[in-house]
Amino acid sequence: MKFTDLGLDQRILDGIDSMGYETATPVQQQVMLPILQGKDIIASAQTGTGKTAAFLLPLLHRLLTTQHAQNDINAMVIVPTRELAIQISESLEGLSYFTDVSSIAVYGGGSGDSFITEKKALTSGVDIVVCTPGRMIAHLNMGYVKLKGLRYLVLDEADRMLDMGFNDDIMKIISFLPKERQNLLFSATMPAKMRDLARKILQDPVEINIAISKPPEQIIQKAFIVYEPQKIPIIKDMLASPQYQNIIVFCSSKQQVKQLTAELKRARIQAGEIHSDLEQTVREQVLQDFRNRKLRVLVATDILSRGIDIEDIDLVINFDVPHDGEDYVHRIGRTARAASTGTAFTLVSEQEQYKLAGIERLLGQPVPKGTVPESFGPVPNYNPGDGKKKKYGGKSRPRNNQPRHK
């Protein structure tokens, strides 16, 4: 389906055309019509499916074609991280370029001047606010946020917000909003706590599910069964090859990110790090350097697995196995965007084998196993049945003549 088939305002179509888009993705095709009809929705879709435009486009259309409050806030988009707030705000600026719809991103970590700018917009009124929960509550507590005219509420990456402990903050923000409004809830997963949240805020919602647990077929996946001390030497060896130029390495903790980045820099590999200990300005500069190819490798916590728009990633490496299959899908989904091909490697220690087995069950098929070069010594067999009880010292698996890291 082409965007021109959806009956969108011509000014929005001009913005879509200027950004080079023609055909709506599956999630956009299924989500946009019920939003245009004014219905509440609960939608699940993995990263890279185009869900940001799926809610921004119909919101823009409704603001342009229906009466709404002037000098007030008309729509609020709540997101878990400042990075996602920035990304959505940038997408909104592009899509609304030929309209008079106003917007602002409201998030913490900036200067005092940014807070003053936010206050001015929230006081005088702005069509669409994209915000993180904590920052919005800071403004709400001061009593000047104009919300009487709000008609649209979007919760994006709602499952991640709940994982980060924002449930009470979300409900507090909602307590300030008019009861008559359209609610749009987007989530990558649908755990019980997500269903509970949906029951509290949605009215007779349309439920939409788009392939939430399958990575794109064009991603080449490999899992390397190793001992934990082998991981850093193996990653250094992988990165020594010029085959991959734009690489993201995911770690589950910021301590791992710091250690691995330091090791890569000592090996003279151009690497930068992203984690919550860094100031926002530093994180933005690292991301910009990576986008501009000043850095070849970005080492990051899961803060980057969702909600960061970085194109042309050749290789994603999981330094460790994510805790669940959905996180695995989101991590490796950073590569093979926009129908391109990509590669995802995962390093699996003995203690992590049971996690990989769980991911394989979710995917409905095994993740192909890669061959570690013999120069790194013996590696464990893949035998996840022992689960967390595995210890170092397992038997090495048979060797073969497959190419290294293939």
VEXZA-876709 format. One line per 8 residues: number of its first residue (from 0); their letters; for each residue x, y, z of C-alpha. Coordinates in steps of 0.25 Angstrom, whole numbers. Example, Ala and Ser with C-alpha at 12.3 -4.5 7.8 and 13.67 -1.06 7.14 Angstrom:
BEGIN
0) as) 49/-18/31; 55/-4/29
//
This chain:
BEGIN
0) mkftdlgl) 0/0/0; 5/14/-4; 4/26/6; -5/33/-5; -15/22/-3; -18/26/11; -25/39/9; -14/47/17
8) dqrildgi) -14/62/16; -6/67/4; 4/74/13; 7/62/20; 9/54/7; 19/65/3; 27/63/15; 27/47/13
16) dsmgyeta) 31/50/-1; 43/59/3; 48/48/12; 48/38/1; 37/29/6; 26/23/-3; 21/10/2; 15/7/16
24) tpvqqqvm) 21/-4/24; 11/-15/30; 10/-8/44; 7/5/37; -4/-1/28; -11/-8/40; -9/3/50; -12/16/43
32) lpilqgkd) -26/14/39; -32/11/53; -24/23/58; -30/32/47; -44/26/51; -41/31/65; -40/18/72; -31/14/83
40) iiasaqtg) -20/4/79; -10/-6/86; 0/-10/76; 13/-19/77; 24/-18/67; 39/-20/67; 49/-9/64; 51/-5/50
48) tgktaafl) 36/-7/46; 33/8/44; 24/9/56; 28/23/59; 22/28/46; 10/19/48; 6/28/59; 12/41/55
56) lpllhrll) 5/42/41; -9/40/46; -7/49/58; -2/60/48; -14/57/39; -24/59/50; -18/71/55; -18/77/41
64) ttqhaqnd) -32/73/38; -40/74/51; -43/85/61; -34/86/73; -30/95/84; -21/107/80; -10/111/90; -11/98/97
72) inamvivp) -4/84/96; -12/75/87; -4/62/87; 7/56/96; 16/44/93; 23/38/105; 36/30/103; 46/23/112
80) trelaiqi) 59/30/108; 64/44/103; 70/37/91; 56/32/86; 50/46/89; 61/52/80; 59/42/69; 44/43/69
88) seslegls) 45/58/70; 54/58/58; 45/49/50; 33/58/53; 40/71/48; 43/64/35; 28/59/33; 22/72/38
96) yftdvssi) 32/81/30; 21/86/20; 10/88/31; 9/98/43; 8/87/53; 18/91/65; 25/81/74; 36/80/84
104) avygggsg) 44/69/91; 44/70/106; 55/61/113; 65/62/124; 80/63/123; 81/77/116; 85/91/121; 77/100/129
112) dsfitekk) 74/108/116; 67/95/110; 58/95/123; 54/109/120; 51/106/106; 42/95/110; 35/103/120; 32/114/110
120) altsgvdi) 26/104/100; 18/96/111; 12/109/116; 9/116/103; 4/103/96; 10/94/86; 3/83/77; 11/71/80
128) vvctpgrm) 20/69/92; 30/57/92; 35/54/106; 41/45/116; 33/43/129; 43/49/139; 45/62/131; 30/63/129
136) iahlnmgy) 26/61/143; 37/72/147; 29/82/139; 15/77/143; 19/79/158; 21/94/155; 6/95/150; 8/103/137
144) vklkglry) 6/91/127; -6/94/118; -13/81/116; -28/84/116; -28/83/101; -20/70/100; -27/59/91; -16/49/88
152) lvldeadr) -7/41/97; 3/32/91; 12/22/100; 23/17/91; 32/6/96; 23/4/107; 29/-9/112; 42/-3/113
160) mldmgfnd) 37/8/121; 30/-2/131; 44/-10/131; 50/3/135; 41/6/147; 32/17/141; 19/11/143; 15/21/155
168) dimkiisf) 21/32/147; 12/29/135; 0/28/143; 3/41/150; 4/48/136; -9/42/132; -16/47/144; -13/62/139
176) lpkerqnl) -19/59/125; -34/60/121; -42/47/122; -47/49/108; -35/46/99; -30/36/88; -20/26/94; -9/19/86
184) lfsatmpa) 0/9/93; 12/3/85; 20/-9/91; 30/-19/86; 25/-29/96; 12/-32/103; 15/-37/117; 4/-38/128
192) kmrdlark) 8/-24/133; 6/-18/120; -8/-24/119; -11/-18/133; -6/-4/128; -14/-5/115; -27/-9/123; -25/4/132
200) ilqdpvei) -24/14/120; -30/8/107; -44/9/103; -49/-3/95; -35/-3/87; -32/-10/74; -21/-20/76; -10/-21/66
208) niaiskpp) 2/-31/66; 13/-30/56; 24/-41/56; 29/-37/70; 38/-49/72; 45/-52/58; 57/-45/53; 58/-40/39
216) eqiiqkaf) 61/-52/29; 72/-44/23; 80/-44/36; 92/-54/36; 92/-60/50; 104/-68/57; 106/-72/71; 120/-75/76
224) ivyepqki) 120/-85/88; 132/-80/96; 138/-79/110; 136/-65/117; 150/-61/117; 151/-64/102; 141/-53/98; 149/-40/98
232) piikdmla) 161/-47/90; 151/-53/80; 144/-39/78; 157/-33/76; 160/-43/65; 146/-41/59; 149/-26/58; 163/-28/52
240) spqyqnii) 156/-32/39; 153/-20/29; 140/-27/25; 131/-20/34; 132/-5/36; 120/0/44; 119/-9/56; 111/-9/69
248) vfcsskqq) 115/-17/81; 104/-19/92; 107/-22/106; 97/-25/117; 104/-16/127; 111/-2/127; 123/-8/134; 125/-18/122
256) vkqltael) 123/-6/113; 134/1/119; 144/-11/120; 142/-15/106; 143/-1/100; 156/1/108; 162/-12/103; 158/-9/88
264) krariqag) 164/5/89; 177/-2/94; 177/-10/82; 176/3/74; 162/0/69; 153/13/67; 142/10/78; 133/19/86
272) eihsdleq) 124/15/97; 109/18/101; 103/16/115; 96/23/126; 108/28/133; 111/38/122; 105/52/121; 95/54/110
280) tvreqvlq) 104/63/102; 115/53/102; 106/42/98; 100/50/86; 114/54/82; 118/39/82; 106/35/74; 109/47/64
288) dfrnrklr) 123/42/62; 118/28/59; 108/33/49; 119/41/43; 129/29/42; 139/35/52; 137/23/60; 136/9/54
296) vlvatdil) 131/2/67; 120/6/76; 120/-2/90; 106/0/97; 97/-5/107; 82/-8/103; 79/7/103; 83/6/89
304) srgidied) 75/-6/85; 62/1/83; 59/15/79; 72/20/73; 72/22/58; 85/18/52; 86/13/38; 96/4/30
312) idlvinfd) 100/-5/42; 109/-16/36; 110/-24/48; 104/-26/62; 112/-34/73; 105/-38/85; 116/-39/96; 107/-47/104
320) vphdgedy) 94/-54/102; 82/-45/105; 72/-48/116; 61/-52/107; 57/-54/92; 51/-41/90; 63/-33/94; 71/-42/85
328) vhrigrta) 62/-38/73; 63/-23/77; 79/-24/78; 81/-31/65; 70/-23/58; 80/-11/58; 86/-17/46; 78/-21/33
336) raastgta) 70/-8/33; 62/-3/22; 62/-17/14; 78/-17/14; 86/-29/19; 93/-30/32; 101/-39/41; 99/-43/56
344) ftlvseqe) 109/-50/64; 106/-55/79; 117/-60/88; 111/-70/97; 118/-75/110; 115/-88/117; 107/-81/127; 99/-74/116
352) qyklagie) 95/-86/108; 82/-88/114; 78/-73/110; 82/-76/96; 73/-89/96; 61/-80/101; 64/-71/89; 64/-82/80
360) rllgqpvp) 51/-87/85; 45/-74/83; 50/-73/69; 45/-87/66; 59/-91/60; 74/-92/64; 83/-80/63; 94/-85/54
368) kgtvpesf) 107/-88/61; 120/-82/57; 134/-88/58; 144/-81/67; 159/-82/61; 167/-92/68; 177/-82/72; 168/-78/83
376) gpvpnynp) 168/-92/89; 158/-102/93; 143/-97/94; 131/-103/101; 121/-113/94; 107/-107/92; 99/-114/103; 89/-105/109
384) gdgkkkky) 82/-115/117; 91/-113/129; 86/-99/130; 92/-90/140; 99/-102/147; 110/-102/136; 124/-98/140; 137/-96/133
392) ggksrprn) 145/-108/128; 135/-115/119; 140/-123/108; 144/-116/95; 135/-119/83; 141/-125/70; 148/-116/60; 145/-115/46
400) nqprhk) 151/-107/34; 140/-96/34; 145/-81/31; 148/-73/44; 136/-65/49; 127/-70/38
//
